[in-house]
Amino acid sequence: MRIAPDYSKEFEKIVEAYEKSGGESSKLLDKRVASIIISGDKIIGLNSVEGVEIESGKIENGVWARVKVMKGKKVEMPIHLCTGFLGKEGEQRVNFNFIVEEGASVKFISHCSFPWSTHLVHKMLSTVHIGKNATMIYEDAHFHSESGGVTLISDTHATIENGGFYRNSFDLTKTRVGKLKVKVNVDLKENATSELNSKIRGRKDDDISIVESLGLNGERSHGIAKSTVIATDKTRARIINEAFGNAPYSRGHIECTEITKGNGVDVSTLPVLKVTNDLSELTHEASIGRVNSKQLNTLMAKGMTEEEATEFIIKGLLS
């Protein structure tokens, strides 16, 4: 990848933010790695590899990108997506269109970093189409500022064709959340499989909203949606996980684990199961409460304080 001279200083700051979020900056300059670097309302770096087609352009307050993995292509190294915002205030919009053609496989590693933002609205819209017997893994890690001034609005719509596989992971545990609204809707065709996994830690007056929906629309489709939310201080969290069994022999499972710590938390979780085909099977697990007392007492008996033991257990849940 080559960075235009006009963007060299901006690239350095974006790399600094990228590394704060846990990203490997060396990957962004590796010619063997497909990557997209977004700063504010522009793309300052882009690299493609054989079998991967990337198109991009500008929209109001942001950018769009279309990433296509060609039929039968096995992308050996993960595609890196780096999204940053260097200013303190503003709005950033990012629209992604991911297409993984029949028999192809790819992994995306995405890092969104806003460590200096105090009043930022980040809006991301993603459409995903995974072809027959194709595989896509998407790992999304966020690093926000400690001001709590970041508002993140993310909306993903995915279609997985016959025999396809889709895994989507979302992680926001290292910093303040701010305000978070995440929606993921997956349409699974025959023999398709999907795994949704979100891990979030709320602090102070963070506001968290998650809606994950599995449409088991094809025969023998399988899906799981799992959310883990740690709510402390005055965090507000609303979690809805849905599974719709619309096809014979489809199977779905949703699992919600919410740990609360603090007198001011306000947390609710709602599992929604709906069957329209009597050969479909749906299950769920949901729990809200303090850290497991047995685990807590065991660690305290080994010399930890209650605070240290609680933090140890929370880190284990989020790892």
C-alpha positions as CSV (number, residue, x, y, z in Angstrom):
1,M,0.0,0.0,0.0
2,R,1.2,3.5,-0.8
3,I,0.0,6.5,1.3
4,A,-0.3,9.8,-0.5
5,P,2.2,12.4,0.8
6,D,-0.7,14.7,1.8
7,Y,-2.0,12.1,4.1
8,S,1.3,10.9,5.7
9,K,0.9,12.7,9.0
10,E,-2.8,11.8,9.1
11,F,-1.8,8.2,8.5
12,E,0.6,8.3,11.4
13,K,-2.2,9.4,13.8
14,I,-4.6,6.8,12.5
15,V,-1.9,4.1,13.0
16,E,-1.5,5.3,16.6
17,A,-5.2,5.0,17.2
18,Y,-5.2,1.6,15.4
19,E,-2.6,0.3,17.7
20,K,-4.5,1.5,20.8
21,S,-7.4,-0.7,19.7
22,G,-5.1,-3.8,19.4
23,G,-4.4,-3.7,15.7
24,E,-1.1,-4.7,14.0
25,S,0.0,-1.6,12.1
26,S,2.5,-3.6,10.1
27,K,-0.4,-5.4,8.3
28,L,-1.6,-2.1,6.9
29,L,1.5,-1.7,4.8
30,D,2.0,-5.3,3.9
31,K,1.4,-5.7,0.1
32,R,0.2,-9.3,0.7
33,V,-2.6,-8.0,2.9
34,A,-5.8,-6.4,1.4
35,S,-6.7,-3.4,3.5
36,I,-8.8,-0.2,3.7
37,I,-7.8,2.8,5.9
38,I,-10.5,5.3,6.6
39,S,-9.9,8.6,8.3
40,G,-12.9,10.8,8.9
41,D,-14.7,11.3,5.6
42,K,-12.1,9.9,3.3
43,I,-10.1,6.7,2.4
44,I,-6.4,7.5,2.8
45,G,-5.1,4.0,2.0
46,L,-6.3,1.0,0.0
47,N,-4.7,-2.2,-1.1
48,S,-6.1,-5.2,-2.8
49,V,-4.8,-8.7,-3.6
50,E,-5.4,-11.4,-6.2
51,G,-9.0,-12.6,-6.0
52,V,-10.3,-9.6,-4.1
53,E,-11.9,-6.7,-5.8
54,I,-12.3,-3.4,-3.9
55,E,-14.2,-0.3,-5.0
56,S,-14.8,2.8,-3.0
57,G,-16.1,6.4,-3.0
58,K,-17.4,9.3,-1.0
59,I,-20.8,10.0,0.6
60,E,-21.9,12.8,2.8
61,N,-19.7,12.9,5.9
62,G,-18.1,9.6,5.0
63,V,-17.2,6.8,2.5
64,W,-18.5,3.7,0.9
65,A,-16.6,0.5,0.0
66,R,-17.6,-2.6,-1.9
67,V,-15.4,-5.7,-1.3
68,K,-15.9,-8.7,-3.4
69,V,-14.1,-12.1,-3.0
70,M,-14.1,-14.0,-6.2
71,K,-15.7,-17.4,-6.7
72,G,-13.6,-20.2,-5.2
73,K,-10.9,-17.8,-3.8
74,K,-9.4,-18.7,-0.4
75,V,-7.9,-15.5,0.9
76,E,-4.9,-16.6,3.0
77,M,-4.4,-13.5,5.1
78,P,-7.2,-11.6,6.8
79,I,-8.4,-8.4,5.2
80,H,-7.8,-5.4,7.5
81,L,-10.2,-2.6,7.9
82,C,-9.0,0.4,9.8
83,T,-11.5,3.2,10.6
84,G,-10.5,6.3,12.6
85,F,-11.6,9.8,13.4
86,L,-9.0,12.3,14.4
87,G,-11.2,15.3,15.4
88,K,-13.0,15.8,18.6
89,E,-16.5,16.5,17.2
90,G,-18.3,15.5,14.0
91,E,-20.2,12.7,12.2
92,Q,-18.7,9.8,10.3
93,R,-20.6,7.5,8.0
94,V,-19.3,4.3,6.6
95,N,-21.2,2.0,4.2
96,F,-19.8,-1.4,3.5
97,N,-21.0,-4.0,0.9
98,F,-19.3,-7.4,1.4
99,I,-19.8,-10.1,-1.3
100,V,-18.2,-13.5,-0.9
101,E,-18.9,-15.6,-4.0
102,E,-19.6,-19.3,-4.2
103,G,-16.9,-21.5,-2.6
104,A,-14.8,-18.5,-1.4
105,S,-13.5,-18.0,2.1
106,V,-12.3,-14.8,3.8
107,K,-11.6,-13.3,7.3
108,F,-11.9,-9.6,8.1
109,I,-10.3,-7.9,11.0
110,S,-11.8,-4.5,11.7
111,H,-10.6,-1.9,14.2
112,C,-12.6,1.3,14.8
113,S,-10.7,3.8,16.9
114,F,-11.9,7.1,18.2
115,P,-9.7,7.8,21.3
116,W,-9.7,11.6,20.9
117,S,-13.4,12.2,20.1
118,T,-15.7,14.0,22.6
119,H,-18.8,14.4,20.5
120,L,-18.8,12.0,17.6
121,V,-21.6,10.2,15.8
122,H,-20.3,7.1,13.9
123,K,-22.9,5.4,11.6
124,M,-22.0,2.2,9.9
125,L,-24.3,0.3,7.5
126,S,-23.2,-3.1,6.2
127,T,-24.7,-5.5,3.7
128,V,-23.3,-9.0,3.5
129,H,-23.9,-11.6,0.8
130,I,-22.3,-15.0,1.3
131,G,-22.6,-17.4,-1.6
132,K,-23.1,-21.1,-1.8
133,N,-20.6,-23.0,0.4
134,A,-18.7,-19.8,1.1
135,T,-17.3,-18.6,4.4
136,M,-16.9,-15.2,5.9
137,I,-15.6,-14.3,9.4
138,Y,-15.8,-10.7,10.6
139,E,-14.1,-9.6,13.8
140,D,-14.9,-6.0,14.9
141,A,-13.1,-4.4,17.8
142,H,-13.8,-0.8,19.0
143,F,-11.7,1.6,21.0
144,H,-13.6,4.8,22.1
145,S,-12.6,7.8,24.1
146,E,-13.0,7.9,27.9
147,S,-15.2,11.0,27.7
148,G,-18.3,8.8,26.8
149,G,-19.0,11.2,23.9
150,V,-19.0,8.6,21.1
151,T,-22.4,7.5,19.7
152,L,-22.1,4.4,17.6
153,I,-24.9,3.3,15.3
154,S,-24.3,0.0,13.5
155,D,-26.7,-1.8,11.2
156,T,-25.8,-5.1,9.5
157,H,-27.9,-7.2,7.1
158,A,-26.5,-10.5,6.0
159,T,-27.7,-13.2,3.6
160,I,-26.1,-16.6,3.7
161,E,-26.8,-18.9,0.8
162,N,-26.9,-22.7,0.8
163,G,-24.1,-24.2,2.8
164,G,-22.6,-20.9,3.6
165,F,-21.0,-19.9,7.0
166,Y,-21.0,-16.4,8.6
167,R,-19.4,-15.5,12.0
168,N,-19.7,-11.9,13.3
169,S,-17.9,-10.9,16.5
170,F,-18.2,-7.4,18.1
171,D,-16.0,-6.3,21.0
172,L,-16.1,-3.0,23.0
173,T,-14.5,-3.8,26.3
174,K,-11.4,-1.7,26.7
175,T,-12.9,1.8,26.9
176,R,-16.1,3.7,27.6
177,V,-18.9,2.8,25.3
178,G,-20.8,6.1,25.2
179,K,-24.0,5.4,23.4
180,L,-24.3,2.2,21.4
181,K,-27.0,1.0,19.0
182,V,-26.2,-2.3,17.2
183,K,-28.5,-4.2,15.0
184,V,-27.6,-7.5,13.2
185,N,-30.1,-9.3,11.0
186,V,-29.2,-12.6,9.3
187,D,-31.1,-14.5,6.7
188,L,-30.0,-18.2,6.6
189,K,-30.8,-20.3,3.6
190,E,-30.6,-24.1,3.3
191,N,-27.8,-25.7,5.3
192,A,-26.4,-22.2,6.2
193,T,-24.8,-21.5,9.5
194,S,-24.3,-18.3,11.5
195,E,-22.6,-17.3,14.7
196,L,-23.1,-13.9,16.3
197,N,-21.1,-13.0,19.4
198,S,-21.0,-9.6,21.1
199,K,-19.0,-8.6,24.2
200,I,-19.4,-5.2,25.8
201,R,-18.4,-3.5,29.0
202,G,-20.4,-0.5,30.1
203,R,-19.1,2.1,32.6
204,K,-20.4,5.3,34.2
205,D,-23.6,6.3,32.3
206,D,-23.0,4.3,29.1
207,D,-26.1,3.5,27.1
208,I,-26.2,0.1,25.3
209,S,-28.7,-1.3,22.9
210,I,-28.3,-4.6,21.0
211,V,-30.8,-6.3,18.7
212,E,-29.6,-9.6,17.0
213,S,-31.9,-11.6,14.8
214,L,-31.5,-15.0,13.2
215,G,-33.9,-15.9,10.4
216,L,-33.7,-19.7,10.0
217,N,-35.4,-19.7,6.6
218,G,-33.7,-22.7,5.0
219,E,-34.0,-26.4,5.7
220,R,-31.3,-27.5,8.2
221,S,-30.0,-24.0,8.8
222,H,-28.3,-23.4,12.1
223,G,-27.6,-20.2,14.1
224,I,-26.4,-19.0,17.5
225,A,-26.5,-15.5,18.9
226,K,-24.6,-14.9,22.1
227,S,-24.2,-11.6,24.0
228,T,-22.2,-10.9,27.1
229,V,-22.6,-7.5,28.7
230,I,-21.0,-6.2,31.8
231,A,-22.9,-3.2,33.2
232,T,-21.3,-1.1,36.0
233,D,-22.0,2.2,37.7
234,K,-25.1,3.8,36.0
235,T,-24.9,1.8,32.7
236,R,-28.2,1.3,30.9
237,A,-28.4,-1.8,28.7
238,R,-31.3,-3.2,26.5
239,I,-30.5,-6.6,24.9
240,I,-32.9,-8.4,22.4
241,N,-31.8,-11.6,20.8
242,E,-34.3,-13.2,18.3
243,A,-34.5,-16.5,16.5
244,F,-37.2,-17.4,14.0
245,G,-37.5,-21.1,13.0
246,N,-39.2,-21.0,9.6
247,A,-37.9,-24.1,8.0
248,P,-37.8,-27.9,8.8
249,Y,-34.9,-29.2,10.9
250,S,-33.6,-25.7,11.4
251,R,-32.0,-25.1,14.8
252,G,-31.3,-21.9,16.7
253,H,-29.9,-21.0,20.1
254,I,-29.6,-17.6,21.8
255,E,-27.7,-16.9,25.0
256,C,-27.6,-13.7,27.0
257,T,-25.4,-13.1,30.0
258,E,-25.5,-9.8,31.7
259,I,-23.4,-9.1,34.8
260,T,-24.4,-6.1,36.9
261,K,-22.2,-4.2,39.4
262,G,-23.5,-0.9,41.0
263,N,-26.7,0.4,42.5
264,G,-27.4,2.6,39.4
265,V,-27.5,0.0,36.7
266,D,-30.6,-0.5,34.5
267,V,-30.4,-3.7,32.5
268,S,-32.9,-5.8,30.7
269,T,-32.7,-8.8,28.3
270,L,-35.4,-10.2,26.1
271,P,-35.0,-13.5,24.3
272,V,-37.5,-13.9,21.4
273,L,-38.2,-17.4,19.9
274,K,-40.8,-17.9,17.2
275,V,-41.4,-21.2,15.3
276,T,-43.5,-21.3,12.2
277,N,-42.4,-24.9,11.2
278,D,-43.0,-27.7,13.7
279,L,-39.7,-29.4,12.7
280,S,-37.7,-26.4,13.9
281,E,-36.0,-26.4,17.3
282,L,-35.1,-23.2,19.2
283,T,-33.5,-22.8,22.6
284,H,-32.4,-20.0,24.8
285,E,-30.4,-19.1,28.0
286,A,-30.7,-15.8,29.7
287,S,-29.3,-14.5,33.0
288,I,-28.9,-11.1,34.7
289,G,-27.2,-10.7,38.1
290,R,-24.0,-10.1,40.0
291,V,-20.8,-12.0,39.7
292,N,-21.2,-15.7,40.7
293,S,-20.9,-15.7,44.5
294,K,-19.2,-19.2,44.6
295,Q,-16.5,-18.1,42.1
296,L,-16.1,-14.8,44.1
297,N,-15.7,-16.6,47.4
298,T,-13.2,-19.1,46.0
299,L,-10.9,-16.3,44.7
300,M,-11.2,-14.3,47.9
301,A,-10.3,-17.4,49.9
302,K,-7.1,-17.4,47.8
303,G,-6.2,-13.9,49.0
304,M,-7.9,-11.6,46.5
305,T,-10.0,-8.7,47.6
306,E,-13.6,-8.6,46.5
307,E,-12.8,-5.9,43.9
308,E,-9.8,-7.9,42.5
309,A,-11.8,-11.1,42.4
310,T,-14.7,-9.4,40.6
311,E,-12.4,-7.9,38.0
312,F,-10.7,-11.3,37.5
313,I,-14.1,-13.0,36.8
314,I,-15.2,-10.1,34.5
315,K,-12.0,-10.3,32.4
316,G,-12.6,-14.1,32.1
317,L,-16.1,-13.6,30.7
318,L,-14.8,-11.0,28.2
319,S,-11.7,-12.9,27.0
